Amino acid sequence: MNWYLSALRNYANFNGRAGRAEYWWFRLVDALISAFLLGLAIVVDDRAPSAGPIPTTVFFGYAIATVLPGWAATVRRLHDTDRSGANLFLGLIPLVGPLVLVVLLCLAGTRGPNRYGPDPTMPAAAYPYPQPYPQPQPYPQPQPFIRSKPAFLLRLIVVPVLLIAACMFGGPALMDLARHDKPATPDPGESARPRDGAAKVHGVATKGTRKSATPVRGGDDLGKVCEGVYYPSAPRYTGLAPHPITIVTRNRLVLDHWTTTEYFQAPDAGWSRAKDAWRPTDPAKVQLVACADRTATGPKVGTCHVDSKPPADVTMRQAVFTVTLYEVATRNRLAQARVTGDDEDCGVIAIFVDEHDQAYTGISDQRMWETLERYVEE
């Protein structure tokens, strides 16, 4: 314990020598105290979260307070082996540097005086010449490791900061430069697959359709396709993909009308242009409309809490939808599929319940994308 206290008292002494016993006893006691404080912080944070910041702050405060004494003790230990304290910076070299530094710190000190001062393990009476040291001696006069403490502390702070900055900013910059130096190569997904799948889809005419005398002006007009209206001025479902699409659902819990999906999130597609087709910005260029109508109800899948007065719990049941894909220009039916609702998120829909006080699952964007992907992206 005396060695530990001695190191703390010499917290800013970067001159002289420190024997192996002094250095490693300091490191051992320091490690035990750090482990105790860390364990205490973990236990208190687990059992009394409100008091958790106190021992955590103590742990980090102790760790910061012992940084400078640790550096000073390391420099004096290197002096004891007749090596410059600058070897402390070996610890900044990844992987190999810390190992080399530990080996140097484990070496025995030079027997007798060296250029950094007298042997800390030898009493003054053991020297064969009168004191004070070092007359006579084979070494030059000892030079202090720190000639200017402010300048030394500044270097001690600036050098690690520069190294960290070089690693953080220099590495990504070099990688970015390497990427820009490479010639641009086309995305294999753009040309590896044919994008003329529309030619293989043959629509079926539907009965009861009505021709619109006006062009498509907005999302509400596209919703009317599900009600039997078609727009001859709209672009036909032909040519290369992607084919812009709008998804419309019938929400029978709200006045039984069709609602356009405005925030459809398509998953990461294989090519960039496909994502724009799932959320077209110009309704007049939309070629396809997918109508998702709830046609059946499945078993119970969960419970939704309705924040009403008084609060209530609403049963959520699985819904089954019929998804029909139409061409906007002709209202020809291109495809039809039976899809089970997999989105069990209650959300605000839980407040819209039917006469049986029940809510229903919806179709997730992922499942809708899987159902319609071949008609939009191929």
N, C-alpha and C positions, 0 to 999 in steps of 0.2 A: 504493500500500500504506500510505503514511503517513496518508491520509485514513481508511482502514479502521481502523487502530490508534487514530487520534484519536477515532473514534466509539466504539470499545470503551472507551477511557479515560474518556470522558464518558457512560458508560452510564446514569447517573441524573441527568444535567444537562438539565433541561427549560427552562432559561433561556438567554438570548442568541440568537445567530443562527448559521446554517450555510449557506454558499453552495452553489450547484448542484454545483460540482465535488466538494466534500466529501461531499455527500449521495449523489450518483449513483455516485461511485467506491466508496463504502461498499457500496451496493446491488449493484454489479457483482461486487466481490470476494466478498461474502456469497453471491450466487447461484452463483458458480463453486465455492466450497467446498461448498455444499449439494449441488450436482449431483455433485461428485466423491464425497462421502460416500454419497449415495444409490446411485450406480452401483456403488460398492465393496460396499455392503450387498447389492445384488441379485446381483452376481457371486459373492460368497462364499456367499450362501445357496443359490445354484444348484449350485455345485461342491463346497462343503463345508458341508452342512446343520448339522453338529454345531457349527461355529463361526459360523453365521449370526447368532445373537443379539448377538454382540459388536459388529460394525460397525453393525447396526441400532440398538443402544442408543447408540452414539456419534453416529449421525446425529440421532436424536431429542433427545439431550442437547444437541448443538450448536444445533438448531433452537429449543429452549426457552431456551438461554442467550442467544441473540441477539434475543429478543423485546423485552426492555426497551431495549437499545441502539438497536434499530430505531425504537421509539416515540419515544425521546428525540431521535434525529436528525430524525425527521419533524416533531416540534414545532418544533425550531430552524429547520428549512427553511421552515416556514410563517411563523415570526417574521421571516425574512429578506425575505418578501414583504409585511411589515407586516400580517399576518393572525394572528388568535388561534390558539393551538394546539388549541383546541376543535374546529377543523375536522378534526382527526384522526378524529373520530367520524362523519364523512361516509362513511367506509369501511364502516360498518355498514348503510348503506342499500342494499338489494339492487339489483344491476345498475347503476343510475345513479351511486350514491354513490362507488364506487371509481374510476370514470372521471373524475368531477369532481375527486376528490382528486389523481389523477395529473396532471391539467392544472394544478392549483394548485402542485404540487411542481415542475413544469417551468418555471414563470414565473421571470423574472429578478427578483433581489432589488432592493429600493429602493436608489437611489444615495445614498450617504452614510448618516448615522445615522438611525435611526427610534426609535420608542418602546420597542423591545426591545433596543437597544444599537447599538454602532458597526457600520459596514459591515465584514464579515470580509474583503472583497477589497481594502480600502484600507489602506495603512500608516498608522501614527499620525501621521507627518510630513505627510500629505496634508491633515489637517484644518486649516481656516483659523483656528482658535481654540485657545487653550492647553488642554492636558490637565490634569486628567482630564475626560473627557466627562461630562455634557453641558452645559457652561456656555460661551457662551450657546447656546440651542436653541429652536426653535419648538414643540417637543413637550413634553408633561409628563414628569416624571421617570419612568423606566422602572419598571414594576411587575413583580415576579417572577411567572412563570406558575404556579409552585408555591409557595404560601405555607406549606403543611404537607404534607410528603412522605407521612406515613401516611394522611392524609385523601385525598390525590390517588390513591395506590395503591388505597385502598379503593374509591373511585369507579370507578377504572379496571377493577376486577374486578367490582364489583356491577352496573354498567350493562350490560355484555355478558351477564352471567348472567341478568338480568331480561329482556333482549330475547329470549334463547334460550328461556327458560321461557315467555314469552308466546307465542312461535311454536309451541312444542311442545304446550302445554296449552290455550292460549286458542283456537287454530284448531279442534282437534277438539271443544272444548266448544261453540263457536258452531255447528259443523256438526251436532252432536248436538241442540242446541236447535232448530235449523231443522227437523230431521227430526221432532222431537216436536211442533212447531207444526203440521205438515201433518196433515190429517185422514187417518185410517187408511183405506187402500183395500184391497179384497180382492185376494188373489193371483189373477191371471187364469187361472192353471193350475187353480184350484179349480173354476171354473165353465165354462171355455171348452170342455172336453172332456167328453163323457158318461162316466159312471162305472158304467154298468149292463151292462158287457160280458158278465157271467156269464149273462145271459138268452140270449145268442147261442151259448153253448157247450152242446153236447148230449153227455152222457156215454154211454159204451158199457159195458154190464154185462160183468163178467169172470167166468170160470169158476173154481171151486175156492175161492171166498171163504168165510170163516168169521166168524160173528157173535160179537162179544165180549160177554160177560155183564157186564163192568165198564166204567165210563167211562174216558176218557183221563186218566191221572194224571201222566204225565211223557213225556220225549222217547223213552224206550225203547218205550213203547206206540205212539207214532207210527211208529217204525221197523218195527213189526209189520205195518203197512199194506202194506209192500213184500213181506211174506211171505204175504199173503192175508187178513189180518184187517181187519174194518171195525167202526166204533163208531157205532151208531144214535143215541146220545145226543149226538154231536158236531154242531156247527152245519152246516147245509147250505151248499153253494156257490151262493149266490143273493144278490140285493140289490145295493146299491151298493158299489163298491170303496172302500178296499183290502180284499183277502182274505188273511188270515194264512196263511202257508205255512211248512212245515219241509222242508228238503232232507236227503235220506238217501243215502248212497253205500255201495256194496258194495265193501269192501276185501278182495279175495281173497288178499292177501298176509298177512292177519292172521285166520286161522281162518275165512275165507270168510263173514263175517257183515256185517249192515247197520249202519252207523255214522251217527248223527245229527250234522249240521253245526251246531255251537253258535255259531260266531263268523263267520257269513256277513256280509260287508261289501258292502252294496248301494251302487252309485254314487250321486252326488247326484241324487235324483229330483226331478221337477218340482214335487212338493208334499210337505209335511212328513210327513203321516200315512202315506205309502207306506213310508217307511224303517222304521217300527215294525212293519209287516206282515211284513217279511223276517226279523225277529228277535223273534218274539212272546214275551212273558214268561209268558203263561198257556197251557200246552199244551191245556187243555180248550176253548179258543176257536179252535184251528187248524182251518181248513176244507180245506186242500190239503196233500198230501205229494208231493214230487217224488223219485222213485227213480232214481238214476243207477247203472247197472250196466255194468261194463266187459265188452264183448262181443267186441272184436277188438284186434289189435296192429298197429301201423304200423312205419315205418322207424326207424332209430336217429336220435336228435336230440341226444345229448350223452353225457357221462360224469360220474358222481357218485363222489366220493371217500368211501369208507367208513372211518371212523376205528376200525378194528378191530385185532386182533392176529393176524397181521401186517396192516398197512394194505392196502387193496385198492381198485381202481377198478371200478365197476359201470356197465355199459352202461344208458343210459336210452333207452327206446323210446317212440314215440308210441302212446297208448292211444285207443281209440274206445269211446264209451259210448252206451248206449241210455237216454235220459231219459224216464221215463213219469210222467205227472201223474195222481194219483188224488184223488177226493173222499173225505175221511176218513169221512163218515157212511154211504157206500154202497159205497166202493171201485170206483165207476164210473171207467173210464179216460176222462179228458178230453182228453189229448193225448199224443203220443209223438214223439220226435225223436232223430235220430242226431247226436251231438255229438263232435267231435274234441278230445281233451285238449290244451290250450295252455299249461298251467302247467308250466314246466320247472324249477321250483325243487326242488333235491334235498331240502333240509331233512332231517328225521329219517327220512323215509320211505325214504331210500336204504338204511337198515339192514334193511328188510324186503324181501327179494328172493325171487324164485321159484326153482324148481329149476334154472333156467337162469342164475342169478346176474344177473338183470336187474331194473331198476326201470322205472316207467312214469309218463308225464305225467298230470296231473290236470286237472280243469276249473276254470278261474279263476272267481272270483266275477263278474267282468265278463261273461264268456261265458254263465255260468248265468243271470245277470240278463237278458241279451239274449234268451235262449231262453224265459224264463217271464214276462217283464214284462207282456205283454198279458193274462195270466190273473190276475195279482196286482193290477195297478194300473188296470185298465180295467173 
